[in-house]
Amino acid sequence: MILTEIKNYKLKLWFYINGLGAVFALAFAILQVTTHHPQLGIIAFLCAGYFTTVVYFLRKKKQYLWRGR
């Protein structure tokens, strides 16, 4: 019972951290593209895509993207 609560808490924490990472990376990417730094904007868009993928796996599959230790 306690282990499932801990697992659910960890999933929620990862979900919120990666969700905020996606939002801030997307905002940073838009800022960089509008200030004429397209290379940095592309890298930030890739980071936002990664965070979004992690959020998808946390939401749908109920597991973290990488199962390392």
N, C-alpha and C positions, 0 to 999 in steps of 0.2 A: 504494500500500500504506500509506504513512504517512498520507495524507489520509483513508483509510477508518478508520484507527485514531483519528485526531483526531476525526472525525465521531462515531464510536461513544463516545468518551470524553465529548464534549460532550452527547450524548444521555443517557448515564448520569448525568452531573452535573446536567442539567436535571431528569431523572426524580427523583433523590434530593432535590434542593432543593425541587421542587414537592410531592413526597410529604410531606416534613417540614412544608412550609407548610400543606398540607391538614390534617395531624394537629393542628398547633398552632392553626390557625384554628378547627377543630372544637372543640377543648378550650376555647378562649377563648369561643366562642359558647355552649357549655353553661354555662360559669361565669357569663357575663353574664345568661343567661336565669334561672338559679337565684338570682342576686342581684338580681332584679327590675329589670333593665335590658333590656327586650325589644327596643328599637330597635337598640341596639348588638349584641345577639345576632343579630338578623336580618341586619345588615350583615356580621357575622362568618360566618354561615352562607352568605351569598352568596359571600364570599371563599373559603370552603372548597369550595364548588361549582365556582368558577373553577379553583382548584388541581387539583381532581379531574378536571375536563375536560382540563386540560393534561396530566395524567398519563395519561389515556386516549389522547389523541392521540399522546403519546410512545411508549406501549406498543404500540398497535395500528397506527398509521400510520407510525411511525418518523420523525416530523417534529414540529417545534415548532408550536404552535397558530397563531402569527402568523409570517409569513414576511418580516418587515421587516428592515431592515439595522441 
